[in-house]
């Protein structure tokens, strides 16, 4: 599943917030498994999309 499809699926939900478990189900790759990543500006916009994508690929993130 490519990045654009993953992001579309994440944002196509009618819910305001998507849970970590739901994000991991969308794209179960483990490219970043075991990595800890800081995402600046991760509460909205592109930063939020990046944070969700990293979670879906197994990363543990800190939103700053």
C-alpha atoms as a printed R data frame, in Angstrom:
   type eleno elety resid chain resno       x      y      z
1  ATOM     1    CA   UNK     A     1   0.000  0.000  0.000
2  ATOM     2    CA   UNK     A     2   1.528  3.308 -0.969
3  ATOM     3    CA   UNK     A     3   1.746  6.468  1.144
4  ATOM     4    CA   UNK     A     4  -1.049  8.336 -0.631
5  ATOM     5    CA   UNK     A     5  -3.532  5.489 -0.160
6  ATOM     6    CA   UNK     A     6  -2.560  5.142  3.493
7  ATOM     7    CA   UNK     A     7  -3.060  8.844  4.138
8  ATOM     8    CA   UNK     A     8  -6.386  8.812  2.257
9  ATOM     9    CA   UNK     A     9  -7.603  5.919  4.395
10 ATOM    10    CA   UNK     A    10  -6.496  7.634  7.587
11 ATOM    11    CA   UNK     A    11  -8.270 10.883  6.732
12 ATOM    12    CA   UNK     A    12 -11.340  9.355  5.085
13 ATOM    13    CA   UNK     A    13 -12.681  8.332  8.494
14 ATOM    14    CA   UNK     A    14 -15.596 10.419  9.697
15 ATOM    15    CA   UNK     A    15 -14.218 10.300 13.219
16 ATOM    16    CA   UNK     A    16 -12.269 13.259 14.542
17 ATOM    17    CA   UNK     A    17  -9.429 11.109 15.885
18 ATOM    18    CA   UNK     A    18  -7.953  7.851 14.632
19 ATOM    19    CA   UNK     A    19  -6.510  5.456 17.193
20 ATOM    20    CA   UNK     A    20  -3.013  4.001 17.003
21 ATOM    21    CA   UNK     A    21  -4.476  0.494 16.599
22 ATOM    22    CA   UNK     A    22  -6.564  1.621 13.608
23 ATOM    23    CA   UNK     A    23  -3.527  3.228 11.983
24 ATOM    24    CA   UNK     A    24  -1.439  0.063 12.426
25 ATOM    25    CA   UNK     A    25  -4.172 -2.008 10.776
26 ATOM    26    CA   UNK     A    26  -4.144  0.206  7.679
27 ATOM    27    CA   UNK     A    27  -0.535 -0.554  6.807
28 ATOM    28    CA   UNK     A    28   1.111 -3.286  8.868
29 ATOM    29    CA   UNK     A    29   4.709 -2.811  7.651
30 ATOM    30    CA   UNK     A    30   7.483 -2.763 10.198
31 ATOM    31    CA   UNK     A    31  10.001 -0.546  8.446
32 ATOM    32    CA   UNK     A    32  10.432  1.626 11.560
33 ATOM    33    CA   UNK     A    33   9.794 -1.031 14.201
34 ATOM    34    CA   UNK     A    34  11.704 -0.347 17.391
35 ATOM    35    CA   UNK     A    35  12.655  3.195 16.390
36 ATOM    36    CA   UNK     A    36  11.772  6.228 18.445
37 ATOM    37    CA   UNK     A    37  11.043  9.356 16.406
38 ATOM    38    CA   UNK     A    38  10.276 12.962 17.380
39 ATOM    39    CA   UNK     A    39   7.767 14.658 15.061
40 ATOM    40    CA   UNK     A    40   7.666 18.446 15.348
41 ATOM    41    CA   UNK     A    41   4.392 20.089 14.375
42 ATOM    42    CA   UNK     A    42   2.665 16.726 14.611
43 ATOM    43    CA   UNK     A    43  -0.655 17.958 15.948
44 ATOM    44    CA   UNK     A    44  -2.009 19.222 12.608
45 ATOM    45    CA   UNK     A    45  -1.449 19.160  8.868
46 ATOM    46    CA   UNK     A    46   1.548 17.478  7.303
47 ATOM    47    CA   UNK     A    47   3.127 16.755 10.688
48 ATOM    48    CA   UNK     A    48   0.016 14.830 11.752
49 ATOM    49    CA   UNK     A    49  -0.007 12.826  8.533
50 ATOM    50    CA   UNK     A    50   3.673 11.986  8.969
51 ATOM    51    CA   UNK     A    51   3.111 10.955 12.591
52 ATOM    52    CA   UNK     A    52   0.241  8.650 11.604
53 ATOM    53    CA   UNK     A    53   2.295  7.099  8.808
54 ATOM    54    CA   UNK     A    54   5.247  6.473 11.124
55 ATOM    55    CA   UNK     A    55   2.958  4.805 13.660
56 ATOM    56    CA   UNK     A    56   1.546  2.600 10.925
57 ATOM    57    CA   UNK     A    57   5.072  1.487 10.095
58 ATOM    58    CA   UNK     A    58   5.930  0.505 13.662
59 ATOM    59    CA   UNK     A    59   7.636  3.622 15.035
60 ATOM    60    CA   UNK     A    60   7.165  4.950 18.536
61 ATOM    61    CA   UNK     A    61   6.656  8.685 18.190
62 ATOM    62    CA   UNK     A    62   6.794 11.765 20.356
63 ATOM    63    CA   UNK     A    63   4.845 14.725 19.025
64 ATOM    64    CA   UNK     A    64   6.506 18.032 19.929
